[in-house]
Amino acid sequence: MTLLMNGIGASRGIAIGKVHILERGQPEVVEYCVPESEAEAEVQRLERALDTAKQQLKNTRQRIPVTTPTDIVEFIDTHLLMLDDATLIDIPAEIIRHEHCNAEWALKKQLDRVVDVFDEMDDPYLRTRKDDVIHVVSRVLHNLQSESTATHSLPPMRDGVVIADDLTPADIVMLQHQGILGFVTESGGPLSHTAIMARSLRIPAVMGTHNARRYFKNEEIVIIDGTQGVVFAGATDALLHYYRSQQEEEHKYFLGLSQIRDRLALSLDGTPIQLLANIELPEDLQAALAVNADGVGLFRTEYLFMNRATLPDEEEQLHAYHRIIEVLDGKPLTIRSLDLGADKTLQVGLQKECPNNPALGLRAIRLCLKDPALFRPQLRAVLRASAFGPVRLMIPMLSNIQEILQVLHILEDLKKELRAEGLAYDRRLPVGGMIEVPAAAISASHFARHLDFLSIGTNDLIQYTLAIDRIDDEVNYLYDPCHPSVLRLIYQVIKAGNHAGIPVAMCGEMAGDPQYTRLLLGLGLRELSMQPAALLEVKNRVLESSIPDMIRPCRAALKCMDAEETRQHLHTINL
């Protein structure tokens, strides 16, 4: 009998292989008292476990194949940096000294505090960064309990399918090196570093399959469909034949994508489409350049402010932007101003009580306008960076006109300062706004009068419109870009930009999903920014599309009454 289990499709593709179940859950932590005289010895025990964890990750990093993209290696480096963070070193040590408890309990206590802060975050991408902290702490706890080796190795699993409670980015690198075909985890979501890494390495993955290890057996053949988010066991011959044929088609498809890397993104009717990359770290640029992105449509600047005790000054921020501009060599860079909130502060803010509803709290542009000491140095750095190449400034989470007017006033004030100091900048620096809140989408025509471009952030726009947490696996099935209200808001923003004569882009995940490419082009979008791994697939869809032929059916899709009707319409558009 065929068993079907549903989960979250975290990485597209199909894998067929024998199951390898990894029984390596979170270590059990028990509290016990440590005599005051032995507290320092317990602190040293913690430090030894941290040093061992560092060595384990360094060993993993050394074993990463040289062909692995730079952005993948950075995930390992991120975990190494966490092991040097005072949050995981100094604070647990102080807990041991003051509460006279064992190292495991002190570390777990601090982990719980940090996880609580991340759980309150409104930004889904930043909220899932707690997975990285949990992975790092779990490694240290295993070391404390003498349950891991110096290499933290995994058993051989070539041509197999891994099923586990959870997997770390380091695990994915090692498993990929061993030749796994795909993986299934009981926890996790599509925005975790593990999921992002799986997509970059094109490893099919399904996550959020609760209790999967109870239903699958070692060595049995399973099918992973990372596109649909399903896992099959006991498949019939007909089902196996179907998925194997799908695998062959997929293999041919990706081989063909490499041939279009250097082609211009022109539709069949000759319309040029800009395809840009979203990046989080300067090192991510290598992945963007590898697919010949037209530039950077979204540079998240939060990494400059996170995991540190002090704010980065103007010069440090300028240096970071300048490095990226040099690498882009004339291609445009869109810098998003800081998108942190009261619940997403620096290390010193981890002890701060979070608002009951951070979605309605002090974040992004609201926080920046309230704290000029945070905002003004970044704006000065962006202005000065604009002297070195084509730079655009993008303001996140706008909800009313007063916010953008305040930003423009501050920019004019800073331009006067720079002129007085004899510092160069682009006097025509384009300033744009992210449309992520329904109120901003509805008032897009008003924003367009004051801005040089608009960019639709679909991740938040969909969540705010539908009141759905997309990484909560209890309700994420309701997160649907095809919802009629979402599509109508998107079209309203596009019309507002066109009427004002300014560009409209999209930088949410919807922009990188080829099933929506024709729909977005038909509705009028001409600029899409996405994860680099998705760019060639979207380009391929652009090359196969005639925009004049799509305008009428795409606008007809706006009249659909529900998401299912829209999907049926979308299927016809994509034929």
C-alpha positions as CSV (number, residue, x, y, z in Angstrom):
1,M,0.0,0.0,0.0
2,T,1.3,3.5,-0.9
3,L,1.9,5.9,1.9
4,L,1.7,9.6,1.2
5,M,2.9,12.2,3.6
6,N,2.5,15.9,3.1
7,G,5.0,18.5,4.2
8,I,6.5,21.8,3.0
9,G,8.3,21.8,-0.3
10,A,11.6,23.5,0.7
11,S,13.6,22.6,-2.4
12,R,12.3,21.7,-5.8
13,G,13.1,18.5,-7.6
14,I,12.5,14.7,-7.3
15,A,14.6,12.1,-5.5
16,I,14.0,8.4,-5.4
17,G,16.2,6.3,-3.1
18,K,16.5,4.1,0.0
19,V,15.7,5.6,3.3
20,H,18.5,6.4,5.9
21,I,16.9,7.5,9.2
22,L,19.1,9.8,11.3
23,E,18.2,9.4,15.0
24,R,20.0,12.4,16.3
25,G,17.5,14.5,18.1
26,Q,18.1,17.4,20.5
27,P,20.1,16.3,23.5
28,E,18.3,15.9,26.8
29,V,19.5,18.5,29.3
30,V,19.2,18.0,33.1
31,E,20.0,20.7,35.6
32,Y,22.3,19.9,38.6
33,C,24.2,22.0,41.1
34,V,27.9,22.7,40.8
35,P,29.8,23.6,44.0
36,E,31.0,27.2,44.0
37,S,34.6,26.0,44.2
38,E,34.1,24.1,41.0
39,A,32.3,26.8,39.0
40,E,35.4,27.9,37.1
41,A,36.2,24.3,36.2
42,E,32.6,24.1,34.8
43,V,33.2,27.3,32.8
44,Q,36.4,25.7,31.3
45,R,34.4,22.6,30.4
46,L,32.0,24.8,28.5
47,E,34.9,26.6,26.7
48,R,36.4,23.2,25.7
49,A,33.0,22.1,24.2
50,L,32.9,25.4,22.3
51,D,36.4,24.9,21.0
52,T,35.6,21.4,19.9
53,A,32.5,22.7,18.0
54,K,34.7,25.2,16.2
55,Q,37.1,22.5,15.2
56,Q,34.3,20.3,14.0
57,L,33.0,23.1,11.7
58,K,36.4,23.9,10.5
59,N,36.9,20.3,9.5
60,T,33.6,20.3,7.7
61,R,34.6,23.5,5.9
62,Q,37.9,22.0,4.7
63,R,36.0,19.1,3.2
64,I,33.6,21.2,1.2
65,P,34.2,20.5,-2.5
66,V,36.0,23.4,-4.3
67,T,33.1,23.6,-6.8
68,T,30.7,24.5,-4.0
69,P,29.4,28.1,-4.4
70,T,30.8,30.8,-2.1
71,D,27.5,31.6,-0.6
72,I,27.1,28.0,0.6
73,V,30.5,28.1,2.4
74,E,29.3,31.3,4.2
75,F,26.7,29.3,6.0
76,I,29.4,27.4,7.8
77,D,31.3,30.6,8.5
78,T,28.1,32.0,10.0
79,H,28.0,29.2,12.5
80,L,31.7,29.7,13.3
81,L,31.0,33.4,14.0
82,M,28.2,32.4,16.4
83,L,30.6,30.3,18.4
84,D,32.6,33.5,19.0
85,D,29.5,35.5,20.1
86,A,29.4,36.6,23.7
87,T,25.7,35.6,23.7
88,L,26.8,32.0,23.7
89,I,30.1,32.3,25.6
90,D,30.1,35.1,28.2
91,I,26.4,34.9,29.3
92,P,26.3,31.1,29.9
93,A,29.6,31.4,31.8
94,E,28.1,34.1,34.1
95,I,25.0,31.9,34.6
96,I,27.3,29.1,35.8
97,R,29.2,31.4,38.2
98,H,26.1,33.1,39.7
99,E,23.6,30.2,39.7
100,H,26.2,27.4,40.3
101,C,24.6,25.1,37.7
102,N,26.1,22.8,35.1
103,A,27.3,24.0,31.7
104,E,24.6,22.2,29.8
105,W,21.8,23.9,31.8
106,A,23.4,27.4,31.5
107,L,23.7,27.0,27.8
108,K,20.2,25.7,27.4
109,K,18.8,28.5,29.6
110,Q,20.5,31.2,27.4
111,L,19.3,29.4,24.2
112,D,15.7,29.5,25.4
113,R,16.1,33.3,26.0
114,V,17.5,33.9,22.5
115,V,14.9,31.6,20.8
116,D,12.1,33.5,22.6
117,V,13.4,36.8,21.1
118,F,13.6,35.3,17.6
119,D,10.0,33.9,17.9
120,E,8.7,37.4,18.5
121,M,10.3,38.7,15.3
122,D,7.9,39.8,12.6
123,D,10.2,39.3,9.6
124,P,9.9,35.6,8.7
125,Y,13.5,35.5,7.2
126,L,15.1,36.8,10.4
127,R,12.7,34.8,12.6
128,T,14.0,31.5,11.1
129,R,17.6,32.5,12.0
130,K,16.8,30.9,15.4
131,D,17.4,27.6,13.6
132,D,21.1,28.5,13.2
133,V,21.4,29.3,16.9
134,I,19.7,26.0,17.8
135,H,22.0,24.0,15.5
136,V,25.1,25.6,17.0
137,V,24.0,25.1,20.6
138,S,23.0,21.5,19.9
139,R,26.5,20.8,18.6
140,V,28.0,22.2,21.8
141,L,25.6,20.3,24.0
142,H,26.5,17.1,22.2
143,N,30.1,17.8,22.9
144,L,29.4,18.5,26.5
145,Q,27.6,15.2,26.8
146,S,30.4,13.4,24.9
147,E,27.9,12.3,22.2
148,S,29.9,13.5,19.1
149,T,33.3,12.9,17.7
150,A,35.9,15.4,16.7
151,T,34.6,15.5,13.2
152,H,30.9,15.3,13.9
153,S,30.7,12.8,11.1
154,L,27.7,11.3,9.4
155,P,27.4,7.6,8.2
156,P,27.8,6.9,4.5
157,M,24.6,7.5,2.6
158,R,25.4,7.6,-1.1
159,D,22.4,7.5,-3.3
160,G,20.1,7.5,-0.3
161,V,17.3,9.7,1.1
162,V,17.8,11.0,4.6
163,I,14.9,11.4,7.0
164,A,15.7,13.3,10.2
165,D,14.2,15.5,12.9
166,D,16.3,18.4,11.6
167,L,19.6,19.0,9.7
168,T,22.1,21.7,10.0
169,P,23.7,23.6,7.0
170,A,27.0,21.7,7.9
171,D,25.1,18.4,7.7
172,I,23.8,19.3,4.2
173,V,27.2,20.1,2.9
174,M,28.6,16.8,4.2
175,L,25.6,14.8,2.9
176,Q,25.8,16.4,-0.5
177,H,29.5,15.5,-0.5
178,Q,28.5,11.9,0.2
179,G,26.1,11.9,-2.6
180,I,22.6,11.9,-1.0
181,L,19.7,12.3,-3.4
182,G,17.3,14.3,-1.1
183,F,16.2,14.7,2.5
184,V,13.0,14.9,4.6
185,T,12.9,16.7,8.0
186,E,10.2,16.7,10.6
187,S,10.8,20.4,11.5
188,G,12.1,23.5,9.7
189,G,10.7,25.7,7.0
190,P,11.5,27.1,3.5
191,L,13.3,30.2,4.9
192,S,15.8,28.3,7.0
193,H,19.5,28.3,6.1
194,T,19.2,24.5,5.6
195,A,16.4,25.0,3.0
196,I,18.3,27.8,1.3
197,M,21.3,25.7,1.1
198,A,19.3,22.7,-0.3
199,R,17.9,25.0,-3.1
200,S,21.4,26.3,-3.9
201,L,22.7,22.8,-4.2
202,R,19.6,21.6,-6.0
203,I,18.9,18.9,-3.4
204,P,15.2,18.0,-3.3
205,A,13.8,18.5,0.2
206,V,10.5,18.3,2.1
207,M,10.4,19.9,5.6
208,G,7.8,20.1,8.3
209,T,6.7,16.4,8.0
210,H,5.7,15.8,11.6
211,N,6.7,12.4,13.0
212,A,8.0,11.2,9.6
213,R,10.5,8.9,11.3
214,R,7.6,6.9,12.7
215,Y,6.2,6.0,9.3
216,F,9.2,5.3,7.2
217,K,11.7,2.4,7.5
218,N,15.4,2.2,6.8
219,E,16.2,0.8,3.4
220,E,12.7,1.2,2.0
221,I,12.3,3.0,-1.3
222,V,10.7,6.5,-1.1
223,I,10.0,9.3,-3.5
224,I,10.5,12.9,-2.5
225,D,8.7,15.5,-4.6
226,G,10.2,18.8,-3.4
227,T,8.0,20.8,-5.7
228,Q,4.7,19.5,-4.3
229,G,6.0,19.0,-0.8
230,V,5.0,15.3,-0.7
231,V,6.8,12.0,0.2
232,F,5.7,8.5,-1.0
233,A,6.6,5.1,0.3
234,G,5.4,1.8,-1.1
235,A,4.9,3.4,-4.5
236,T,3.4,1.4,-7.3
237,D,5.3,0.6,-10.5
238,A,3.2,3.2,-12.3
239,L,4.0,5.9,-9.8
240,L,7.7,5.1,-9.9
241,H,7.7,5.1,-13.7
242,Y,6.0,8.5,-13.6
243,Y,8.5,10.1,-11.2
244,R,11.5,8.6,-13.0
245,S,10.4,10.1,-16.3
246,Q,9.9,13.4,-14.5
247,Q,13.5,13.2,-13.2
248,E,14.8,12.7,-16.8
249,E,12.9,15.7,-18.0
250,E,14.1,17.8,-15.1
251,H,17.7,16.8,-15.8
252,K,17.5,17.8,-19.4
253,Y,15.8,21.1,-18.4
254,F,18.6,22.2,-16.0
255,L,21.2,21.2,-18.6
256,G,19.5,23.6,-21.0
257,L,19.4,26.4,-18.5
258,S,23.2,26.7,-18.4
259,Q,23.1,27.5,-22.1
260,I,21.1,30.7,-21.6
261,R,23.3,32.3,-19.0
262,D,24.7,35.0,-21.3
263,R,21.6,35.6,-23.3
264,L,19.7,38.9,-22.8
265,A,16.3,38.4,-21.0
266,L,14.2,39.4,-24.0
267,S,10.6,38.1,-24.4
268,L,9.6,36.7,-27.8
269,D,8.2,40.1,-28.8
270,G,11.6,41.7,-27.9
271,T,10.6,43.3,-24.6
272,P,13.7,43.6,-22.3
273,I,13.2,42.3,-18.7
274,Q,15.6,43.1,-15.9
275,L,16.5,40.1,-13.8
276,L,18.3,41.0,-10.6
277,A,19.5,39.2,-7.5
278,N,18.6,39.5,-3.8
279,I,21.7,39.2,-1.6
280,E,22.2,39.3,2.2
281,L,26.0,39.2,2.4
282,P,28.7,40.7,0.1
283,E,29.9,37.1,-0.5
284,D,26.5,36.3,-2.0
285,L,27.6,38.3,-5.0
286,Q,29.5,35.4,-6.5
287,A,26.3,33.4,-6.9
288,A,24.6,36.4,-8.6
289,L,27.5,36.9,-11.0
290,A,27.6,33.2,-11.7
291,V,24.1,33.5,-13.3
292,N,24.9,36.8,-14.9
293,A,22.3,38.8,-12.9
294,D,21.7,42.3,-14.2
295,G,22.5,43.7,-10.8
296,V,21.3,43.6,-7.2
297,G,17.6,44.4,-6.7
298,L,17.7,43.9,-2.9
299,F,20.7,44.2,-0.6
300,R,19.7,43.4,2.9
301,T,21.9,45.5,5.2
302,E,20.9,43.9,8.5
303,Y,24.0,41.7,8.7
304,L,26.1,44.8,9.4
305,F,24.1,45.4,12.6
306,M,23.4,41.9,13.9
307,N,25.5,39.8,16.4
308,R,27.5,42.7,17.7
309,A,27.5,44.9,20.8
310,T,28.0,48.3,19.0
311,L,26.5,50.0,16.0
312,P,28.5,50.0,12.7
313,D,29.7,53.6,12.0
314,E,29.4,55.4,8.7
315,E,32.8,54.4,7.5
316,E,32.3,50.7,8.1
317,Q,29.0,50.8,6.2
318,L,30.5,52.8,3.4
319,H,33.3,50.3,3.1
320,A,30.8,47.4,2.8
321,Y,28.8,49.1,0.1
322,H,31.9,50.1,-1.8
323,R,33.1,46.5,-1.9
324,I,29.9,45.4,-3.6
325,I,29.8,48.3,-6.0
326,E,33.4,47.4,-7.1
327,V,32.5,43.8,-7.7
328,L,29.3,44.7,-9.6
329,D,31.5,46.8,-12.0
330,G,28.8,49.1,-13.3
331,K,25.7,47.0,-12.6
332,P,23.1,48.6,-10.3
333,L,23.0,48.1,-6.5
334,T,19.7,48.6,-4.6
335,I,20.4,49.1,-0.9
336,R,17.5,48.5,1.4
337,S,17.7,50.7,4.5
338,L,17.8,48.9,7.9
339,D,14.8,46.5,8.4
340,L,15.2,45.8,12.1
341,G,12.6,46.3,14.8
342,A,12.2,46.7,18.6
343,D,12.2,42.9,18.6
344,K,15.3,42.6,16.3
345,T,17.9,44.6,18.1
346,L,21.6,44.1,18.7
347,Q,23.1,41.7,21.2
348,V,22.4,44.1,24.1
349,G,18.7,44.1,23.1
350,L,18.3,40.3,23.6
351,Q,17.2,40.9,27.2
352,K,14.7,43.6,26.1
353,E,11.0,42.7,26.5
354,C,9.4,42.4,23.0
355,P,6.0,43.9,22.1
356,N,3.0,41.7,22.2
357,N,2.4,42.1,18.5
358,P,5.7,43.0,16.7
359,A,3.9,43.0,13.4
360,L,2.3,46.2,14.5
361,G,5.2,47.5,16.4
362,L,8.4,49.6,16.0
363,R,10.3,48.2,13.0
364,A,12.0,49.1,9.8
365,I,11.4,52.7,8.7
366,R,9.4,53.4,11.9
367,L,12.4,52.5,14.1
368,C,14.9,54.4,11.8
369,L,12.8,57.6,11.9
370,K,12.6,57.4,15.7
371,D,16.3,56.8,16.1
372,P,18.3,59.3,14.0
373,A,21.6,58.0,15.5
374,L,20.8,54.7,13.8
375,F,19.4,56.0,10.5
376,R,21.5,59.1,9.6
377,P,24.9,57.3,9.4
378,Q,23.4,54.7,7.1
379,L,21.9,57.3,4.8
380,R,25.2,59.2,4.7
381,A,27.0,56.0,3.9
382,V,24.6,55.2,1.1
383,L,24.9,58.7,-0.3
384,R,28.6,58.6,-0.3
385,A,28.6,55.1,-1.9
386,S,26.6,56.4,-4.7
387,A,29.6,58.4,-5.9
388,F,31.3,55.1,-6.9
389,G,28.6,53.5,-9.1
390,P,24.9,53.2,-9.8
391,V,23.2,52.9,-6.4
392,R,19.5,53.1,-5.4
393,L,18.1,53.5,-1.9
394,M,15.0,51.5,-1.0
395,I,12.9,52.2,2.1
396,P,11.1,49.2,3.7
397,M,7.7,48.8,5.3
398,L,6.2,52.2,4.3
399,S,2.7,52.7,5.4
400,N,2.0,56.4,5.1
401,I,3.2,59.4,3.0
402,Q,4.6,61.2,6.1
403,E,7.3,58.5,6.4
404,I,8.7,59.0,3.0
405,L,8.5,62.8,3.3
406,Q,10.5,62.6,6.5
407,V,13.1,60.4,4.7
408,L,13.4,62.8,1.8
409,H,13.8,65.7,4.2
410,I,16.6,63.9,6.1
411,L,18.3,63.1,2.8
412,E,18.3,66.7,1.7
413,D,19.7,67.7,5.1
414,L,22.5,65.1,4.7
415,K,23.3,66.2,1.2
416,K,23.9,69.7,2.5
417,E,26.3,68.3,5.1
418,L,28.2,66.3,2.5
419,R,28.5,69.3,0.2
420,A,29.8,71.4,3.1
421,E,32.4,68.7,3.9
422,G,33.4,68.4,0.2
423,L,32.3,64.7,0.0
424,A,31.1,63.3,-3.3
425,Y,27.7,61.7,-3.8
426,D,25.1,61.2,-6.6
427,R,22.8,64.2,-6.4
428,R,20.2,62.3,-8.3
429,L,20.3,59.2,-6.1
430,P,17.1,57.3,-6.9
431,V,14.9,56.7,-3.8
432,G,12.3,54.0,-3.8
433,G,9.9,52.4,-1.5
434,M,9.0,48.8,-0.7
435,I,5.3,48.1,-1.0
436,E,4.7,45.4,1.7
437,V,1.7,46.7,3.6
438,P,-1.8,46.6,2.1
439,A,-2.2,50.3,3.1
440,A,0.8,51.2,0.9
441,A,-0.5,49.1,-2.0
442,I,-3.8,50.8,-1.9
443,S,-2.1,54.2,-1.7
444,A,0.6,53.3,-4.2
445,S,-0.4,56.2,-6.5
446,H,0.3,58.7,-3.7
447,F,3.7,57.1,-3.0
448,A,4.6,57.1,-6.6
449,R,4.4,60.9,-6.8
450,H,7.3,61.2,-4.3
451,L,9.5,58.3,-5.2
452,D,11.7,57.3,-8.1
453,F,10.7,53.6,-8.1
454,L,8.5,51.1,-6.3
455,S,9.4,47.5,-5.3
456,I,6.7,45.0,-4.3
457,G,7.8,42.8,-1.3
458,T,5.4,39.9,-1.8
459,N,6.5,37.9,1.3
460,D,5.2,40.5,3.7
461,L,2.4,41.7,1.4
462,I,0.8,38.3,1.3
463,Q,1.2,37.7,5.0
464,Y,-0.3,41.1,6.0
465,T,-3.1,40.8,3.4
466,L,-4.1,37.3,4.4
467,A,-3.1,37.5,8.1
468,I,-1.0,34.3,7.8
469,D,2.4,33.4,9.2
470,R,4.1,31.7,6.3
471,I,6.6,29.7,8.4
472,D,4.0,28.4,10.9
473,D,3.3,24.9,9.5
474,E,-0.1,24.9,11.2
475,V,-1.4,27.6,8.8
476,N,1.2,28.0,6.0
477,Y,-1.1,26.1,3.6
478,L,-3.2,29.3,3.6
479,Y,-0.3,31.4,2.4
480,D,-1.2,31.8,-1.3
481,P,0.1,34.2,-3.9
482,C,-2.8,33.2,-6.1
483,H,-5.4,34.7,-3.7
484,P,-7.4,37.3,-5.7
485,S,-6.9,40.0,-3.1
486,V,-3.1,39.6,-3.4
487,L,-3.1,39.8,-7.2
488,R,-5.3,42.8,-7.3
489,L,-3.1,44.7,-4.9
490,I,0.0,43.8,-7.0
491,Y,-1.7,45.0,-10.1
492,Q,-2.8,48.2,-8.4
493,V,0.8,49.0,-7.5
494,I,2.0,48.2,-11.1
495,K,-0.7,50.6,-12.5
496,A,0.3,53.3,-10.0
497,G,3.9,53.1,-11.1
498,N,3.1,53.1,-14.8
499,H,0.8,56.0,-14.4
500,A,3.5,58.0,-12.6
501,G,6.1,57.0,-15.1
502,I,8.4,55.2,-12.6
503,P,9.7,51.6,-12.6
504,V,8.0,49.0,-10.5
505,A,10.0,45.9,-9.4
506,M,9.2,42.8,-7.3
507,C,11.7,41.4,-4.9
508,G,9.7,38.8,-2.9
509,E,9.9,35.1,-3.5
510,M,7.0,35.3,-6.0
511,A,9.5,37.0,-8.4
512,G,11.7,33.9,-8.4
513,D,9.0,31.4,-9.0
514,P,8.8,30.6,-12.7
515,Q,5.1,29.6,-12.5
516,Y,4.2,33.2,-11.8
517,T,6.6,34.8,-14.4
518,R,4.2,35.1,-17.3
519,L,1.4,36.3,-15.0
520,L,3.6,39.1,-13.6
521,L,4.9,40.1,-17.1
522,G,1.3,40.2,-18.4
523,L,0.3,42.4,-15.5
524,G,3.1,44.9,-16.4
525,L,6.2,44.0,-14.4
526,R,9.5,44.5,-16.2
527,E,11.9,44.1,-13.3
528,L,12.2,41.0,-11.0
529,S,14.7,40.4,-8.2
530,M,15.2,37.0,-6.7
531,Q,17.6,34.5,-5.1
532,P,20.4,33.8,-7.6
533,A,19.5,30.1,-7.8
534,A,16.2,30.9,-9.4
535,L,17.3,33.4,-12.0
536,L,18.0,31.2,-15.0
537,E,14.7,29.4,-14.6
538,V,12.9,32.8,-14.7
539,K,15.0,33.9,-17.6
540,N,14.0,30.8,-19.5
541,R,10.3,31.5,-19.0
542,V,10.9,35.1,-20.2
543,L,12.5,33.9,-23.4
544,E,9.6,31.6,-24.1
545,S,6.9,34.3,-23.5
546,S,5.1,36.8,-25.7
547,I,3.9,39.6,-23.6
548,P,1.3,41.0,-25.9
549,D,-0.4,37.6,-26.0
550,M,-0.5,37.4,-22.2
551,I,-1.9,40.8,-21.4
552,R,-5.6,39.9,-21.9
553,P,-5.5,36.4,-20.1
554,C,-3.4,37.8,-17.2
555,R,-5.8,40.7,-16.6
556,A,-8.7,38.2,-16.8
557,A,-7.1,36.3,-14.0
558,L,-7.7,39.3,-11.8
559,K,-11.5,38.6,-12.1
560,C,-11.2,35.1,-10.6
561,M,-13.2,34.6,-7.4
562,D,-10.9,32.3,-5.5
563,A,-7.3,31.0,-5.5
564,E,-8.2,27.7,-7.0
565,E,-9.8,29.4,-10.0
566,T,-6.8,31.6,-10.3
567,R,-4.5,28.5,-10.4
568,Q,-6.5,26.9,-13.1
569,H,-6.3,30.2,-15.1
570,L,-2.5,30.3,-14.4
571,H,-2.1,26.8,-15.7
572,T,-3.7,27.9,-19.0
573,I,-1.4,31.0,-19.2
574,N,1.7,28.7,-18.7
575,L,0.8,26.2,-21.5
